[in-house]
Amino acid sequence: MSGQGGRGARAAARGGVAAFAVALVLVPVQARAATPAADDTAAGWLSRQLVQGQWVESTPSFPDFGLTADVVLALDAAGVASDASAKAAGFLAKPDNVLEYAGDGAAESYAGPLAKLALVAESRGLNPKSFGEVDLIAQLGKLQAVSGRFTDVSAQPDASNGFSQALAVLALERSGGAPAKAVDFLVGTACPDGGFPVALDGACVSDVDDTALAVQALLAAGRTDAANAGLTWLVGKQSAAGGFKANLPNSVDNANSTGLAAQALRVGGKTAQADKAVAFLLTLQQGCTAAEPLRGAILYSAGQTENAVRATSQAIPGVVGISYAKVSAVGATADVPTVDCTAPTTTTTTTAPTLDPVLNPNDGTNTGTGNIVGNPSPQGARSPALAATGTFHPAVAWLGFLLLASGVALVALSRARRIRGNS
């Protein structure tokens, strides 16, 4: 997180009674705070989309628990809006919301939601074994089959897939270690080309999003061979623009797939490809030319403003370059950055020549108007020289700090002047 701005004038005092030289290097100074990083402004925008400061909606009037969890993880990854993240996590931790999202742990219990809530708890420094009065880790363990696959218990068709398997491995790895069978099962889902599928039944079709998540899980679990094969497959799917496409008809490079891929590429050591993916993501971030409500958001694709919350929440960890295995609120601030669209202002400054105040008294050309920071004089005006008497002209009071810092030289200089005045 870096900002760019001019440095203030810097002075140096050099050597002895007859050689007190002052050199001022003055450059334009921007009267603006450091510019927040892209992930910060995206997170700031994302936090402002929380309804009542607590949840987000994909359908009006209905909280989207999974997307709210994504927002918490994105804010924690960016390291800002910590208060907003805490409120959203608190909303997810309400017992009724855990029940609705993850099931009752008996007749209804869902692997993906349990794993995602566990990741939220772990990121926020909460106990996943007591989140909303539910032991998420124990409930998740009950859903592991003999094969190692996590499957849903439900009156509805099983919705578990490659995502829920990878999420479960990530959550359990953070909570003390994923079972070997669960990791082995994930490794075994890889397609012959090295990628990983969403659907775990039927033909194996590698998918960018699922491969990116599986790679993060396998790297966290120490299964580098399978993870590296997945990374190689991902690299082959990156477009010339740096983006990645979803496994959908007529798909285009998008922020969701690219964000997940950027995470995997970064933590997998594919730095050049990760940089290229981040550069693509930043082309989708909305700046000052966008309508104010969208400034800071990262769009799904160019010109598509729908689903910006989902796109931004999945893009941010990719821009930051952190795995879901490591996302944490530790060190996060409550700042809610915005895109600064105020015009930068500059202060004109000049350069004062290096002078010896004894050997080079005022040559009489100084008009006395003075060039001090914040009070520029007309172009071509002379910079004030230091008077030979050692008395400061009001217009050069800004040199005071130099004299204070050069007490020894001033004492000697004063003594020399007194000698000269008495001779």
C-alpha beads as a LAMMPS data file, in Angstrom:
LAMMPS data file: protein, C-alpha beads

423 atoms
422 bonds

1 atom types
1 bond types

-500.0 500.0 xlo xhi
-500.0 500.0 ylo yhi
-500.0 500.0 zlo zhi

Masses

1 110.0

Atoms # bond

1 1 1 0.000 0.000 0.000
2 1 1 1.855 2.835 -1.201
3 1 1 1.182 6.418 -1.923
4 1 1 2.994 8.852 -4.148
5 1 1 3.618 12.467 -3.336
6 1 1 6.343 15.120 -3.264
7 1 1 8.874 15.230 -0.510
8 1 1 9.272 18.422 1.469
9 1 1 12.333 20.693 1.221
10 1 1 15.457 19.121 2.644
11 1 1 18.350 21.264 3.876
12 1 1 21.958 20.429 4.681
13 1 1 24.505 22.513 6.617
14 1 1 28.161 21.991 5.829
15 1 1 31.437 22.660 7.616
16 1 1 33.054 25.663 9.573
17 1 1 32.728 29.387 10.164
18 1 1 33.399 30.611 6.639
19 1 1 31.641 27.758 4.827
20 1 1 28.024 27.486 6.008
21 1 1 26.377 26.288 2.795
22 1 1 22.655 25.610 2.544
23 1 1 21.242 23.620 -0.357
24 1 1 17.488 23.307 -0.755
25 1 1 15.963 20.738 -3.047
26 1 1 12.338 21.655 -3.574
27 1 1 9.902 19.638 -5.664
28 1 1 6.156 19.917 -6.332
29 1 1 4.196 18.746 -3.310
30 1 1 0.824 17.098 -3.774
31 1 1 -1.699 18.191 -1.190
32 1 1 -3.333 14.741 -1.035
33 1 1 -3.116 11.717 1.166
34 1 1 -1.486 8.559 -0.126
35 1 1 -3.675 6.779 -2.650
36 1 1 -5.241 3.587 -1.262
37 1 1 -4.364 0.377 -3.056
38 1 1 -6.860 -1.117 -5.492
39 1 1 -7.803 -3.942 -3.154
40 1 1 -8.464 -1.395 -0.401
41 1 1 -10.842 0.732 -2.453
42 1 1 -12.571 -2.390 -3.777
43 1 1 -13.012 -3.628 -0.204
44 1 1 -14.260 -0.221 0.870
45 1 1 -16.895 -0.337 -1.854
46 1 1 -17.784 -3.910 -0.934
47 1 1 -18.321 -3.054 2.726
48 1 1 -20.755 -0.310 1.747
49 1 1 -22.948 -2.858 -0.025
50 1 1 -23.826 -4.622 3.237
51 1 1 -27.514 -4.242 4.025
52 1 1 -27.840 -2.697 7.491
53 1 1 -24.096 -3.173 7.630
54 1 1 -24.470 -6.933 8.061
55 1 1 -25.340 -8.946 4.953
56 1 1 -25.609 -8.830 1.180
57 1 1 -28.413 -9.950 -1.065
58 1 1 -28.461 -11.629 -4.450
59 1 1 -32.266 -11.548 -4.363
60 1 1 -33.984 -8.477 -2.907
61 1 1 -35.042 -8.882 0.728
62 1 1 -33.360 -12.284 1.101
63 1 1 -29.888 -12.512 2.660
64 1 1 -27.359 -14.470 0.623
65 1 1 -25.383 -16.268 3.329
66 1 1 -22.759 -17.735 1.029
67 1 1 -22.087 -14.391 -0.650
68 1 1 -21.961 -12.666 2.732
69 1 1 -19.288 -15.178 3.758
70 1 1 -17.365 -14.338 0.573
71 1 1 -17.533 -10.654 1.515
72 1 1 -16.120 -11.338 4.993
73 1 1 -13.197 -13.270 3.509
74 1 1 -12.568 -10.538 0.928
75 1 1 -12.538 -7.743 3.518
76 1 1 -10.191 -9.730 5.735
77 1 1 -7.923 -10.432 2.762
78 1 1 -7.720 -6.709 1.995
79 1 1 -7.060 -5.857 5.636
80 1 1 -9.572 -3.007 5.833
81 1 1 -13.205 -2.482 6.900
82 1 1 -12.638 -4.800 9.845
83 1 1 -15.675 -3.485 11.719
84 1 1 -17.893 -4.253 8.737
85 1 1 -16.385 -7.728 8.421
86 1 1 -16.970 -8.392 12.120
87 1 1 -20.626 -7.350 11.845
88 1 1 -21.177 -9.556 8.803
89 1 1 -19.518 -12.494 10.555
90 1 1 -21.722 -11.843 13.573
91 1 1 -24.764 -11.961 11.344
92 1 1 -23.669 -15.308 9.923
93 1 1 -23.061 -16.612 13.448
94 1 1 -26.653 -16.103 14.554
95 1 1 -28.016 -19.599 15.326
96 1 1 -31.054 -19.187 13.083
97 1 1 -28.838 -18.172 10.167
98 1 1 -26.450 -21.093 10.669
99 1 1 -29.471 -23.386 10.750
100 1 1 -30.904 -21.947 7.554
101 1 1 -27.625 -21.917 5.645
102 1 1 -25.846 -25.062 6.837
103 1 1 -28.738 -27.243 8.039
104 1 1 -29.664 -28.633 11.445
105 1 1 -26.883 -31.210 11.506
106 1 1 -29.358 -34.092 11.475
107 1 1 -32.020 -34.315 8.782
108 1 1 -30.346 -31.529 6.798
109 1 1 -26.609 -30.842 6.737
110 1 1 -24.605 -29.294 3.906
111 1 1 -20.860 -29.697 3.425
112 1 1 -20.113 -26.552 1.410
113 1 1 -21.889 -24.105 3.763
114 1 1 -20.390 -25.736 6.846
115 1 1 -16.898 -25.444 5.364
116 1 1 -17.377 -21.829 4.281
117 1 1 -18.682 -20.802 7.704
118 1 1 -15.685 -22.525 9.289
119 1 1 -13.363 -20.485 7.050
120 1 1 -15.156 -17.294 8.122
121 1 1 -14.724 -18.213 11.788
122 1 1 -11.041 -19.056 11.277
123 1 1 -10.398 -15.852 9.373
124 1 1 -12.040 -13.748 12.081
125 1 1 -10.180 -15.513 14.876
126 1 1 -13.371 -17.154 16.162
127 1 1 -13.824 -20.756 17.247
128 1 1 -15.253 -22.869 14.389
129 1 1 -16.223 -25.466 16.976
130 1 1 -18.616 -23.006 18.559
131 1 1 -19.953 -20.774 15.816
132 1 1 -23.619 -19.910 16.175
133 1 1 -23.833 -22.585 18.861
134 1 1 -22.714 -25.185 16.294
135 1 1 -19.526 -27.247 16.124
136 1 1 -18.898 -26.737 12.420
137 1 1 -15.864 -29.025 12.402
138 1 1 -17.719 -31.924 14.002
139 1 1 -20.709 -31.471 11.720
140 1 1 -18.429 -31.448 8.696
141 1 1 -16.688 -34.599 9.893
142 1 1 -20.018 -36.412 10.062
143 1 1 -20.505 -35.764 6.342
144 1 1 -17.290 -37.503 5.284
145 1 1 -17.960 -40.803 3.581
146 1 1 -15.649 -43.823 3.737
147 1 1 -14.225 -42.728 0.394
148 1 1 -13.171 -39.401 1.872
149 1 1 -15.789 -37.431 -0.017
150 1 1 -17.945 -34.934 1.853
151 1 1 -21.606 -35.407 0.908
152 1 1 -24.742 -33.572 1.943
153 1 1 -27.474 -35.076 4.080
154 1 1 -30.737 -33.787 2.693
155 1 1 -34.178 -34.624 1.463
156 1 1 -33.070 -32.885 -1.714
157 1 1 -30.527 -34.287 -4.192
158 1 1 -26.928 -34.192 -2.962
159 1 1 -25.419 -30.832 -3.933
160 1 1 -21.853 -31.588 -2.857
161 1 1 -19.200 -31.150 -5.542
162 1 1 -15.585 -30.265 -6.148
163 1 1 -16.005 -26.864 -4.500
164 1 1 -17.364 -28.280 -1.263
165 1 1 -14.584 -30.902 -1.162
166 1 1 -11.870 -28.251 -1.584
167 1 1 -13.518 -25.898 0.912
168 1 1 -13.780 -28.709 3.466
169 1 1 -10.094 -29.570 3.078
170 1 1 -9.163 -25.888 3.499
171 1 1 -11.337 -25.432 6.590
172 1 1 -10.190 -28.650 8.248
173 1 1 -6.553 -27.992 7.412
174 1 1 -6.831 -24.664 9.247
175 1 1 -8.494 -26.373 12.194
176 1 1 -5.761 -28.859 12.935
177 1 1 -5.398 -30.860 9.742
178 1 1 -7.618 -32.346 7.070
179 1 1 -8.132 -36.128 7.180
180 1 1 -5.812 -37.941 4.778
181 1 1 -8.756 -39.671 3.124
182 1 1 -10.396 -36.338 2.375
183 1 1 -7.212 -35.036 0.773
184 1 1 -6.690 -38.276 -1.152
185 1 1 -10.215 -38.077 -2.494
186 1 1 -9.610 -34.509 -3.706
187 1 1 -6.393 -35.587 -5.426
188 1 1 -8.293 -38.443 -7.070
189 1 1 -10.867 -36.111 -8.615
190 1 1 -8.246 -34.617 -10.974
191 1 1 -8.952 -35.035 -14.653
192 1 1 -6.346 -36.580 -16.979
193 1 1 -5.294 -33.094 -18.119
194 1 1 -4.390 -32.055 -14.546
195 1 1 -7.337 -29.772 -13.922
196 1 1 -10.157 -30.385 -11.455
197 1 1 -13.909 -30.644 -12.122
198 1 1 -16.917 -29.160 -10.360
199 1 1 -19.145 -32.190 -10.883
200 1 1 -17.770 -35.310 -9.203
201 1 1 -20.004 -37.741 -11.082
202 1 1 -19.971 -38.432 -14.795
203 1 1 -17.434 -37.171 -17.310
204 1 1 -14.427 -35.358 -15.872
205 1 1 -14.389 -31.780 -17.203
206 1 1 -11.706 -29.507 -15.802
207 1 1 -12.941 -26.143 -14.558
208 1 1 -10.916 -22.992 -13.849
209 1 1 -12.774 -22.009 -10.665
210 1 1 -12.689 -25.479 -9.143
211 1 1 -9.072 -26.077 -10.150
212 1 1 -8.029 -22.791 -8.508
213 1 1 -9.769 -23.746 -5.266
214 1 1 -8.444 -27.326 -5.346
215 1 1 -4.882 -26.087 -5.895
216 1 1 -5.144 -23.851 -2.805
217 1 1 -6.462 -26.759 -0.734
218 1 1 -3.797 -29.197 -1.937
219 1 1 -0.961 -26.732 -1.365
220 1 1 -2.258 -26.166 2.173
221 1 1 -2.325 -29.933 2.708
222 1 1 1.172 -30.409 1.289
223 1 1 0.148 -32.320 -1.853
224 1 1 2.361 -30.378 -4.230
225 1 1 2.451 -32.866 -7.130
226 1 1 -1.290 -32.707 -7.758
227 1 1 -1.314 -28.972 -7.046
228 1 1 1.469 -28.335 -9.572
229 1 1 -0.391 -30.319 -12.226
230 1 1 -3.411 -28.132 -11.589
231 1 1 -1.285 -25.000 -11.823
232 1 1 0.141 -26.125 -15.161
233 1 1 -3.382 -26.635 -16.470
234 1 1 -4.408 -23.179 -15.203
235 1 1 -1.475 -21.485 -16.903
236 1 1 -2.574 -23.029 -20.180
237 1 1 -6.040 -21.529 -19.782
238 1 1 -4.932 -17.934 -19.230
239 1 1 -5.840 -15.611 -22.077
240 1 1 -3.471 -13.142 -23.708
241 1 1 -5.213 -10.397 -21.728
242 1 1 -4.435 -12.201 -18.470
243 1 1 -7.982 -13.281 -17.658
244 1 1 -9.723 -16.627 -17.246
245 1 1 -13.094 -17.893 -18.461
246 1 1 -15.732 -19.952 -16.715
247 1 1 -16.904 -23.299 -18.133
248 1 1 -20.003 -21.762 -19.694
249 1 1 -21.189 -21.308 -23.273
250 1 1 -19.991 -18.027 -24.811
251 1 1 -17.972 -17.311 -21.688
252 1 1 -15.638 -14.328 -21.514
253 1 1 -12.727 -13.493 -19.265
254 1 1 -14.264 -12.553 -15.931
255 1 1 -13.342 -11.328 -12.463
256 1 1 -14.677 -14.348 -10.577
257 1 1 -12.651 -16.982 -12.403
258 1 1 -9.621 -14.716 -12.710
259 1 1 -9.685 -13.800 -9.009
260 1 1 -9.673 -17.443 -7.925
261 1 1 -6.999 -18.318 -10.479
262 1 1 -4.822 -15.382 -9.375
263 1 1 -4.906 -16.707 -5.796
264 1 1 -3.762 -20.156 -6.869
265 1 1 -1.105 -18.842 -9.239
266 1 1 0.357 -16.528 -6.608
267 1 1 0.562 -19.063 -3.791
268 1 1 1.752 -21.689 -6.282
269 1 1 4.740 -19.559 -7.297
270 1 1 3.523 -18.632 -10.795
271 1 1 4.395 -14.994 -10.238
272 1 1 4.399 -13.718 -13.826
273 1 1 1.018 -15.300 -14.569
274 1 1 -0.397 -14.017 -11.274
275 1 1 0.779 -10.487 -12.081
276 1 1 -0.859 -10.717 -15.476
277 1 1 -4.133 -11.899 -13.910
278 1 1 -4.090 -9.036 -11.407
279 1 1 -3.461 -6.539 -14.202
280 1 1 -6.569 -7.858 -15.944
281 1 1 -8.621 -7.583 -12.741
282 1 1 -7.587 -3.966 -12.315
283 1 1 -8.888 -3.140 -15.787
284 1 1 -12.333 -4.075 -14.453
285 1 1 -12.151 -1.846 -11.387
286 1 1 -14.340 1.229 -11.611
287 1 1 -12.712 4.599 -11.080
288 1 1 -13.647 8.243 -11.316
289 1 1 -15.157 7.964 -14.791
290 1 1 -17.780 5.501 -13.512
291 1 1 -21.052 6.393 -11.848
292 1 1 -20.374 7.192 -8.192
293 1 1 -22.225 4.139 -6.763
294 1 1 -19.822 1.832 -8.633
295 1 1 -16.525 3.565 -7.915
296 1 1 -14.193 0.978 -6.434
297 1 1 -16.174 -2.051 -7.576
298 1 1 -14.593 -4.726 -9.753
299 1 1 -17.025 -5.759 -12.462
300 1 1 -17.605 -9.324 -13.623
301 1 1 -16.569 -8.296 -17.134
302 1 1 -16.232 -5.050 -19.042
303 1 1 -19.527 -3.161 -19.015
304 1 1 -21.423 -5.737 -16.965
305 1 1 -22.534 -4.095 -13.747
306 1 1 -24.737 -6.926 -12.493
307 1 1 -23.332 -9.216 -9.804
308 1 1 -20.603 -6.701 -8.987
309 1 1 -20.685 -7.723 -5.308
310 1 1 -19.918 -11.339 -6.137
311 1 1 -17.272 -10.379 -8.683
312 1 1 -15.556 -7.954 -6.314
313 1 1 -15.594 -10.370 -3.380
314 1 1 -13.865 -13.077 -5.407
315 1 1 -11.477 -10.685 -7.152
316 1 1 -10.043 -9.082 -4.015
317 1 1 -8.185 -12.152 -2.635
318 1 1 -6.731 -12.609 -6.108
319 1 1 -5.498 -9.021 -6.223
320 1 1 -4.011 -9.408 -2.737
321 1 1 -2.536 -12.788 -3.684
322 1 1 -3.490 -14.735 -0.576
323 1 1 -4.894 -18.248 -0.252
324 1 1 -8.101 -18.976 1.642
325 1 1 -5.836 -21.122 3.793
326 1 1 -4.191 -17.940 5.090
327 1 1 -6.840 -15.189 4.976
328 1 1 -7.006 -13.537 8.390
329 1 1 -8.426 -10.431 10.051
330 1 1 -5.292 -10.082 12.179
331 1 1 -3.868 -6.603 11.652
332 1 1 -6.890 -5.372 9.681
333 1 1 -8.002 -1.773 10.181
334 1 1 -11.469 -0.263 10.370
335 1 1 -10.687 2.070 7.458
336 1 1 -13.269 2.107 4.667
337 1 1 -11.295 3.514 1.706
338 1 1 -12.943 5.252 -1.214
339 1 1 -11.777 6.143 -4.704
340 1 1 -10.487 9.712 -4.398
341 1 1 -11.783 11.710 -7.334
342 1 1 -10.760 15.154 -6.095
343 1 1 -8.356 16.914 -8.406
344 1 1 -4.779 16.872 -7.117
345 1 1 -3.338 20.243 -6.169
346 1 1 0.307 21.131 -6.318
347 1 1 2.400 23.732 -4.564
348 1 1 4.962 25.520 -6.677
349 1 1 8.367 25.789 -5.075
350 1 1 11.724 27.115 -6.143
351 1 1 15.334 26.239 -5.574
352 1 1 17.501 28.439 -3.375
353 1 1 21.176 28.579 -4.410
354 1 1 23.906 27.271 -2.170
355 1 1 25.247 30.330 -0.356
356 1 1 27.892 31.185 2.144
357 1 1 26.287 33.890 4.341
358 1 1 29.641 35.566 5.025
359 1 1 31.282 35.428 1.613
360 1 1 28.062 35.914 -0.351
361 1 1 25.870 38.599 1.249
362 1 1 22.572 39.635 -0.280
363 1 1 23.323 40.973 -3.740
364 1 1 20.480 43.480 -3.504
365 1 1 18.271 41.786 -6.073
366 1 1 15.966 40.088 -3.539
367 1 1 12.602 41.794 -3.712
368 1 1 11.563 40.596 -0.275
369 1 1 8.383 38.945 -1.597
370 1 1 9.808 35.547 -0.724
371 1 1 9.156 32.028 -1.997
372 1 1 7.889 29.936 0.868
373 1 1 6.018 26.684 0.593
374 1 1 2.354 27.448 0.144
375 1 1 3.012 31.030 -1.054
376 1 1 4.464 30.821 -4.568
377 1 1 5.857 33.954 -6.108
378 1 1 5.523 34.908 -9.784
379 1 1 7.499 32.944 -12.294
380 1 1 11.041 34.217 -12.520
381 1 1 11.125 35.863 -9.067
382 1 1 14.444 35.551 -7.314
383 1 1 14.799 33.331 -4.280
384 1 1 15.691 35.180 -1.080
385 1 1 19.339 35.058 -0.027
386 1 1 20.459 34.816 3.569
387 1 1 21.563 38.283 4.789
388 1 1 25.218 38.734 5.706
389 1 1 24.265 40.092 9.132
390 1 1 22.736 36.776 10.088
391 1 1 19.367 38.460 10.839
392 1 1 16.493 36.550 9.228
393 1 1 14.271 38.326 6.775
394 1 1 10.620 37.361 7.504
395 1 1 10.312 35.861 4.065
396 1 1 12.945 33.250 4.824
397 1 1 11.722 32.172 8.240
398 1 1 11.301 28.731 6.765
399 1 1 15.054 28.251 7.122
400 1 1 14.782 28.415 10.906
401 1 1 14.878 24.722 11.409
402 1 1 18.240 24.584 9.621
403 1 1 19.762 27.061 12.014
404 1 1 18.392 25.203 15.020
405 1 1 19.945 22.021 13.672
406 1 1 23.281 23.762 13.137
407 1 1 23.881 25.363 16.510
408 1 1 27.610 24.781 16.586
409 1 1 28.127 26.421 13.221
410 1 1 25.961 29.397 14.167
411 1 1 27.860 30.026 17.354
412 1 1 31.089 30.051 15.421
413 1 1 29.578 32.245 12.728
414 1 1 28.294 34.745 15.279
415 1 1 31.717 34.921 16.880
416 1 1 33.324 35.587 13.507
417 1 1 30.853 38.384 12.799
418 1 1 31.499 40.038 16.142
419 1 1 35.215 39.959 15.449
420 1 1 34.615 41.461 12.011
421 1 1 32.399 44.218 13.472
422 1 1 35.074 45.204 15.987
423 1 1 37.931 45.318 13.528

Bonds

1 1 1 2
2 1 2 3
3 1 3 4
4 1 4 5
5 1 5 6
6 1 6 7
7 1 7 8
8 1 8 9
9 1 9 10
10 1 10 11
11 1 11 12
12 1 12 13
13 1 13 14
14 1 14 15
15 1 15 16
16 1 16 17
17 1 17 18
18 1 18 19
19 1 19 20
20 1 20 21
21 1 21 22
22 1 22 23
23 1 23 24
24 1 24 25
25 1 25 26
26 1 26 27
27 1 27 28
28 1 28 29
29 1 29 30
30 1 30 31
31 1 31 32
32 1 32 33
33 1 33 34
34 1 34 35
35 1 35 36
36 1 36 37
37 1 37 38
38 1 38 39
39 1 39 40
40 1 40 41
41 1 41 42
42 1 42 43
43 1 43 44
44 1 44 45
45 1 45 46
46 1 46 47
47 1 47 48
48 1 48 49
49 1 49 50
50 1 50 51
51 1 51 52
52 1 52 53
53 1 53 54
54 1 54 55
55 1 55 56
56 1 56 57
57 1 57 58
58 1 58 59
59 1 59 60
60 1 60 61
61 1 61 62
62 1 62 63
63 1 63 64
64 1 64 65
65 1 65 66
66 1 66 67
67 1 67 68
68 1 68 69
69 1 69 70
70 1 70 71
71 1 71 72
72 1 72 73
73 1 73 74
74 1 74 75
75 1 75 76
76 1 76 77
77 1 77 78
78 1 78 79
79 1 79 80
80 1 80 81
81 1 81 82
82 1 82 83
83 1 83 84
84 1 84 85
85 1 85 86
86 1 86 87
87 1 87 88
88 1 88 89
89 1 89 90
90 1 90 91
91 1 91 92
92 1 92 93
93 1 93 94
94 1 94 95
95 1 95 96
96 1 96 97
97 1 97 98
98 1 98 99
99 1 99 100
100 1 100 101
101 1 101 102
102 1 102 103
103 1 103 104
104 1 104 105
105 1 105 106
106 1 106 107
107 1 107 108
108 1 108 109
109 1 109 110
110 1 110 111
111 1 111 112
112 1 112 113
113 1 113 114
114 1 114 115
115 1 115 116
116 1 116 117
117 1 117 118
118 1 118 119
119 1 119 120
120 1 120 121
121 1 121 122
122 1 122 123
123 1 123 124
124 1 124 125
125 1 125 126
126 1 126 127
127 1 127 128
128 1 128 129
129 1 129 130
130 1 130 131
131 1 131 132
132 1 132 133
133 1 133 134
134 1 134 135
135 1 135 136
136 1 136 137
137 1 137 138
138 1 138 139
139 1 139 140
140 1 140 141
141 1 141 142
142 1 142 143
143 1 143 144
144 1 144 145
145 1 145 146
146 1 146 147
147 1 147 148
148 1 148 149
149 1 149 150
150 1 150 151
151 1 151 152
152 1 152 153
153 1 153 154
154 1 154 155
155 1 155 156
156 1 156 157
157 1 157 158
158 1 158 159
159 1 159 160
160 1 160 161
161 1 161 162
162 1 162 163
163 1 163 164
164 1 164 165
165 1 165 166
166 1 166 167
167 1 167 168
168 1 168 169
169 1 169 170
170 1 170 171
171 1 171 172
172 1 172 173
173 1 173 174
174 1 174 175
175 1 175 176
176 1 176 177
177 1 177 178
178 1 178 179
179 1 179 180
180 1 180 181
181 1 181 182
182 1 182 183
183 1 183 184
184 1 184 185
185 1 185 186
186 1 186 187
187 1 187 188
188 1 188 189
189 1 189 190
190 1 190 191
191 1 191 192
192 1 192 193
193 1 193 194
194 1 194 195
195 1 195 196
196 1 196 197
197 1 197 198
198 1 198 199
199 1 199 200
200 1 200 201
201 1 201 202
202 1 202 203
203 1 203 204
204 1 204 205
205 1 205 206
206 1 206 207
207 1 207 208
208 1 208 209
209 1 209 210
210 1 210 211
211 1 211 212
212 1 212 213
213 1 213 214
214 1 214 215
215 1 215 216
216 1 216 217
217 1 217 218
218 1 218 219
219 1 219 220
220 1 220 221
221 1 221 222
222 1 222 223
223 1 223 224
224 1 224 225
225 1 225 226
226 1 226 227
227 1 227 228
228 1 228 229
229 1 229 230
230 1 230 231
231 1 231 232
232 1 232 233
233 1 233 234
234 1 234 235
235 1 235 236
236 1 236 237
237 1 237 238
238 1 238 239
239 1 239 240
240 1 240 241
241 1 241 242
242 1 242 243
243 1 243 244
244 1 244 245
245 1 245 246
246 1 246 247
247 1 247 248
248 1 248 249
249 1 249 250
250 1 250 251
251 1 251 252
252 1 252 253
253 1 253 254
254 1 254 255
255 1 255 256
256 1 256 257
257 1 257 258
258 1 258 259
259 1 259 260
260 1 260 261
261 1 261 262
262 1 262 263
263 1 263 264
264 1 264 265
265 1 265 266
266 1 266 267
267 1 267 268
268 1 268 269
269 1 269 270
270 1 270 271
271 1 271 272
272 1 272 273
273 1 273 274
274 1 274 275
275 1 275 276
276 1 276 277
277 1 277 278
278 1 278 279
279 1 279 280
280 1 280 281
281 1 281 282
282 1 282 283
283 1 283 284
284 1 284 285
285 1 285 286
286 1 286 287
287 1 287 288
288 1 288 289
289 1 289 290
290 1 290 291
291 1 291 292
292 1 292 293
293 1 293 294
294 1 294 295
295 1 295 296
296 1 296 297
297 1 297 298
298 1 298 299
299 1 299 300
300 1 300 301
301 1 301 302
302 1 302 303
303 1 303 304
304 1 304 305
305 1 305 306
306 1 306 307
307 1 307 308
308 1 308 309
309 1 309 310
310 1 310 311
311 1 311 312
312 1 312 313
313 1 313 314
314 1 314 315
315 1 315 316
316 1 316 317
317 1 317 318
318 1 318 319
319 1 319 320
320 1 320 321
321 1 321 322
322 1 322 323
323 1 323 324
324 1 324 325
325 1 325 326
326 1 326 327
327 1 327 328
328 1 328 329
329 1 329 330
330 1 330 331
331 1 331 332
332 1 332 333
333 1 333 334
334 1 334 335
335 1 335 336
336 1 336 337
337 1 337 338
338 1 338 339
339 1 339 340
340 1 340 341
341 1 341 342
342 1 342 343
343 1 343 344
344 1 344 345
345 1 345 346
346 1 346 347
347 1 347 348
348 1 348 349
349 1 349 350
350 1 350 351
351 1 351 352
352 1 352 353
353 1 353 354
354 1 354 355
355 1 355 356
356 1 356 357
357 1 357 358
358 1 358 359
359 1 359 360
360 1 360 361
361 1 361 362
362 1 362 363
363 1 363 364
364 1 364 365
365 1 365 366
366 1 366 367
367 1 367 368
368 1 368 369
369 1 369 370
370 1 370 371
371 1 371 372
372 1 372 373
373 1 373 374
374 1 374 375
375 1 375 376
376 1 376 377
377 1 377 378
378 1 378 379
379 1 379 380
380 1 380 381
381 1 381 382
382 1 382 383
383 1 383 384
384 1 384 385
385 1 385 386
386 1 386 387
387 1 387 388
388 1 388 389
389 1 389 390
390 1 390 391
391 1 391 392
392 1 392 393
393 1 393 394
394 1 394 395
395 1 395 396
396 1 396 397
397 1 397 398
398 1 398 399
399 1 399 400
400 1 400 401
401 1 401 402
402 1 402 403
403 1 403 404
404 1 404 405
405 1 405 406
406 1 406 407
407 1 407 408
408 1 408 409
409 1 409 410
410 1 410 411
411 1 411 412
412 1 412 413
413 1 413 414
414 1 414 415
415 1 415 416
416 1 416 417
417 1 417 418
418 1 418 419
419 1 419 420
420 1 420 421
421 1 421 422
422 1 422 423
